[in-house]
Structures are given as structure tokens and as C-alpha cells.
Amino acid sequence: MFCIIKKEYLLHSLLVLVLMNLVCWTTNGEISEIGIELFLRKSAVCAIAVYVMQCLVKRPFFSRRWTAPLLFMGWWYLFAFVKCFVFSSGHSDLYENEIFIGTYGAAALIGLHCFCAAKESRAALFLVSLFEWLLCIPPVVTYVHQMIYGRPVVFEEMRAVYNTSFRETYEWFITYVGPVNMLVMAAVLALTMYLIQYAGRLALKDTGEPMTAGRKCIILLAALGALYYPADLLQRTDCTGYFAKAVEYSLEVKKYSKTIADRYEHIKLTNSAEVGSTPHTVIMVIGESSGRDYMRAYNNDVPYDNTPWLSQCKNDSSFIVFNNAYACYSLTQQVLENVLTERSYYNNKAFLESMNILDIAKKKGYKTYWITNLGGINSASSFALVASRADVVKAQAAPYDESMLDYMKEVVDPNTHNFIVLHGNGSHAAYKSRYPEDREVFKEHTVEAEYSNSLRYVDDFLKKVYEYGKDNLNLQVMLYYPDHGENLKTGHGPSDLSFDKVRIAMLMYFGEDYRKRNPERIKRLVSRRDTFFTNDMMYNTVSGILNAESNFYDGAEDISGENYRFTPEELWTFAHEVKVSDDPFLKNRP
């Protein structure tokens, strides 16, 4: 099996060993001696694997025939250099993952290319080229993300990617990348795939001596064996590593329904007061991507009258418009698993063990509804698992949010106590897709105008929900807040920590009966319209508003309660990364 002349292969293996360590020593800084020694041992094993693969395929490692695998190795080595000298503020890490992915990957690809040549199969070569092309994608994602946001990919973004839909992905690209850039990217990716396959054809042109079936099998097994280590490293590297963790997390949260069903029986309400004596309705509208910086009701400098109803509510004593509400994060998944449950960034309770507001409302005697315009319930989505706790779930994918009002008219019984959650697309990109063409108020062909049209549509929708609830369902409480805000250039990803992504609107309406029965709570809320608040405390706040305090309630996080205590210096946004008091708007305010 092993060829007679081995010196050339040994020399090439030594060159690989030197090259690996050269990259390592060039890109590392303050690394412990133990770390370096461990790398030396690992790189020696890798060099042996390269030597064995050369003997199996009977060709030297640095050969024109292996152009495609060698380009792959160079691509990952380049990634290590870029991470060190461009993305990193200094030499502080061993980039061994990138080095080993490139080297072991090249050895494996050499084996696969040799196998394809022996089989003389262009179809097999295409699959190998496609596989190599896919393995080159993770660095591209990191490069692009760094260029846009100036920061590396984070775990929470990969959770969002894992749980997103094809429609949301397409709309994100249309909005933030643009059709022209998308075409350019597609052309570049197609060209790259063609070049990889073209380079791979060099192996087919030189089939060498005929191979026995046994040797082909051994080469294939060796190639697959060499792939094991880089495949494992990919699960711990940059975006792919975080994506693997996101999948693992999503599989874990699927246990929520079973866990919370057991805990439901242990809810003990400590307040027997009723919101109203007659059948009534509480509506909670959760918006999407609506930042108060771009709303006329909050910012008079906005050139578009995009919130006429919200502006009107500020002068109506039945409404309370809060001026200093913030999102706890800038991604829907992370926000809603805190908003809807007792978990917050102040208690860090495990999601699987956190009670949710739907079960609290049920315990209080409400029939609960979850009506969404975001399509089917995704069992891997944490907030969708909370939604599944509702008595009635209506999940659709209608073009516009007003369809949720039609569903509400169909299913809600006015003769019962109702707790309704409406969760729509709001102002999520692409903004122009969020409203019908005949509802376009602002005609400029700009992102700002399209976003303002989406806000205007949401404003109209809220007004219709309020009017229908008041006229038909004895509406006593209505709450509106978006999950997070928006930046019109970069969307709402958390990487650039832009505060317009977390400054949100918040509105509460209380009917006459509620006001008469709960005067002290109303008084506190009115006095706190300028109080600072993050929406991960919404579970406790809604529990208080429903007079549904329980053994799963923390009064310190209830802005309607006696014990609310938070100041901007104590509040966090972007999870536990930034304090609200660091908001530049607050620092510049007179």
C-alpha cells in the first residue's frame, strides 16, 4: 500500500508541520507554555495524518493536482490571520481551530478527490466541490458580519437565525443587502463554486495507475476519518459553533411544555381582587421592530406624522404613554422568552423553570388566546412554546397584521373573561411588505418613508383593536409594546449595541371599571409615565395589573406595584452588556 519513495512525502509533511506552527506563532501572543506544547503535539499528529494520506494516494501533498484542497487550506489559514490582525485588538488567542480545520480538511479533500478520480465520476466530484464550498462559508459570514457591525457573531444571533423563516431571511436580505448586492453575491458564490470544481478536475485528468476496490475503500475511509476532527472543530468555531449551540438550546427548550404543565398546579394566587365584576377583556399587543426614536408621538423632529392615534392617546386620561421604556435585548426570541415569563435579566432564572403570563391569566380565570401573524408555531422557538400554553392558538401567515383582528372577531367570546395576546409582524423588515399599497401615506421612495408607513399602519391597527375591544368585548386593559426597536441601516441585530434598537414605545389603556376598582395602581402608573423600565419585567407588571400576584411574582419588577425600585443605573439592556444609564440620549439631555 505504501510507496517505495517516502522521502518526498516526509518532506512535505514536515513542511506542513512548519507551516502550521508558523501560522500559530505568528498569530499568538500571551499564550501559556502548556497551550503551545499542546498545539505542537496536535500539529505533529496532523502532520502524520498528512503523511499517511500521501502514501495512500501516492502523490505529494503540495501538488498541482491538489489545487482545490490547498486553496481550502490557505483560505482557513488566511482566516486565522484576519481574525488576529484585523478583528482582534491584540494577540490573545491560539487560532488552532482555523489551522486544524484547514490542514485536516485539505488532507481529507485530497483523499476525496483521489477517490473521485479513481471512480472517474464527475457527479462525485461535484458533490465534493459543493462540500468544500460549504466549508468555506463560515469565514465569509464572519467577514461580512464584521464589516457591517464591527463585531463578531454572537450566540443570540445564531438563535435568531435558527428560528427564523425563509420569508424573514429573504426580507432581511432585500432590506439590508439590496437586490443588486444580492445578485453580486450570488454571482461571486457561483463563480467560487465553479473555480473550486474547475480546480478539482485536475485530479480527474491524472487518474494514475488503476486502483483496486480495496484501496479505493481505504482512501475513502481515511478521508472520512480525517474529516472527523475539523467537523468537530466547526461546532466550536465562530458562527457555526454558535449555530450548533443554538440548535442544542432549541432542542432543550422543547421540554418547556411538559415542565410548565407540572408547575401550573403549584400556582398560588395571593390577591383575590378581580379586574372587573362582569365579563371583560384584557388585550396585550406585542409589536415588532418599532423604535420610538422614529415615532412622531415621541420625537417631534420626525418629518412624518406616523403615529396620530398614539399622539392622541397622550392627551387622553384613559391612556398612559410611557416615555422611557427600553427593550431588554434587540432580538425577538430573547426578548419574548423574558417578557412572557418570570425570567428576566435581573434574576437569570432558567427559562425551563419560569412561569409564564398565560398560565397566570388562566389561573386568574381568563380564557387565554394567542393570535399571531408570524405563521405556524415553531416548536423550537421559546416564545412559541409559551404561546402553546394558551387555550386558543391562532397562527397564520397573512400578509398584514389587521388579519389578526378578523381572527379575534371570530374566536373571542364576549361573555367570558378574555386574555388576548396579539403578536404581529409590526414594522419588521422589509418595511414595505408590512402594509398594503393603498395604505401608503408617505410617498417618498426612501427607507425612512417605508418605515414610517409601517409605523402608521401599526398605529391604525392599534386604534382598531382598541375600538373593537371597547365596543364589543368590554375592554378593561390594553397594553402595547414592541419587542425591540430598529436601526434603519443595520436592522436590530445586537452587534453594534445601537440604542435606537432598544428604545421602545409603551402604552397602557384602562377602562372605567378598572380605574374605579384599582385607583392606587392607576395612580402609581400615571406617576411613573417617565420612570425607566425594561420590558423583561413585563411578566411581573402584567401579573400585578391583573391582580394576579402569586408565588411566581416579584413585586420589585412590577412598574404598577408598590415595590418597583429600578433606576437607569440599575437597568440593563442588550442583556447584561449595557446599562440604560449609558444611553447617549440621556447623557446629552439637559
Buried (B, 14 or more C-beta within 10 A) or exposed (E): EEEEEEEBBBBBBEBBBEBBBEBBEBBBEEBEEEBBEBBBEBBBEBBEBBBBBBBBBBBBBBBEBBBBBBBBBEBBBBBBBBBBEEBBEEBEBBBBBBBBBBBBBBBBBBBBBBBBBBBEBEEBBBEBBEBBBEBBEBBBBBBEBBEBBEBBBBBBBBBBBBBBEEBBEEBBBBBBBEEEEEEEBEEEBEEBBEBBBEBBBBBBEEEEEEBEEEBBEBBBEBBBBBBEBBBBBBBEBBBBBBBBBBBEBBEBBBEBEEBBEEBBEEBEBEBEEBBBEEBBBBBBBBBBBBBBBBBBBBEEEBEBBBBBBBBEBBEEEBBBBBBBBBBBBBBBBBBBBBBBBBBBBBBEBEBBEBBBBBBBBBBBBBBBBBBBBBBEBBBBBBBBBBBBBBBBBBBBEBEBBBBBBEBBEEBBEEEEBBBBBBBBBBBBBBBBBBBEEEBBBBEEEEBBBBBBBBBBBBBBBBBEBBEBBBEEBBBBBBBBBBBBBBBBEBBBBBBBBBBBBBBBBBBBBBBEBBBEBBEEBBEBBEEBBEBBBBBBBBBBBBBBBBBBBBEBBBBEBBBBBEEBEBEBEEBBBBBEEBBBBBBEEEEEEE
